[in-house]
Amino acid sequence: MKKLLLGSVLAASSVFTVTACSSVNAASDTAPMNQMQKNHKDGAMRGPMSKLNLTATQQAQIKAIMQEKHGDRVADREKHQAERAQMEQQIQALTNASTLNNAAVNRLADQQAAKAKQRFIERVQTQHAISQVLTAEQRAKMEQLKSERQEEGRKHLKDRKGHDKPHHQGM
């Protein structure tokens, strides 16, 4: 039980570290934009979407879906930063306590799980809405591109695992 609780605290702490790093990147939005960023800001599709030969109507529909999904990013970003800071304070308090409050750890873990579930639901809903805008051929192409990207990721992980192993010399 203690291992599970400690694992939950460590996992939550890792999530906050990653999101804090993401926040730092998001906060540095004042840097000059490169050409790809300018195209994206101008409404041009990027990533796999740019390879689907979308019509102007499809681009507008997908842009509307994404805008609806993201809403007011500045207000959301500030809200999420405040939530992360509060969660980090709670984790730090639990970590520094002389005894671990298992009920509090479970509450924090449940909160994190609920947020992850909501993000998952929203992501699938957005993917579904975008899929409905695409033709059958475009959906097939999107699946192909997704498979290729996943294969590249697997290959990268496999290569990386091979390099992470320490090299032992014989005696």
Secondary structure by P-SEA (a helix, b strand, c coil): caaaaaaaaaaaaaaaaaaaaaaaaaaaccccccaaaaaaaacccccccccccccaaaaaaaaaaaaaaacaaaaaaaaaaaaaaaaaaaaaaaaaccccaaaaaaaaaaaaaaaaaaaaaaaaaaaaaaaaaccaaaaaaaaaaaaaaaaaaaaaaaaaaaaabbbbbcc
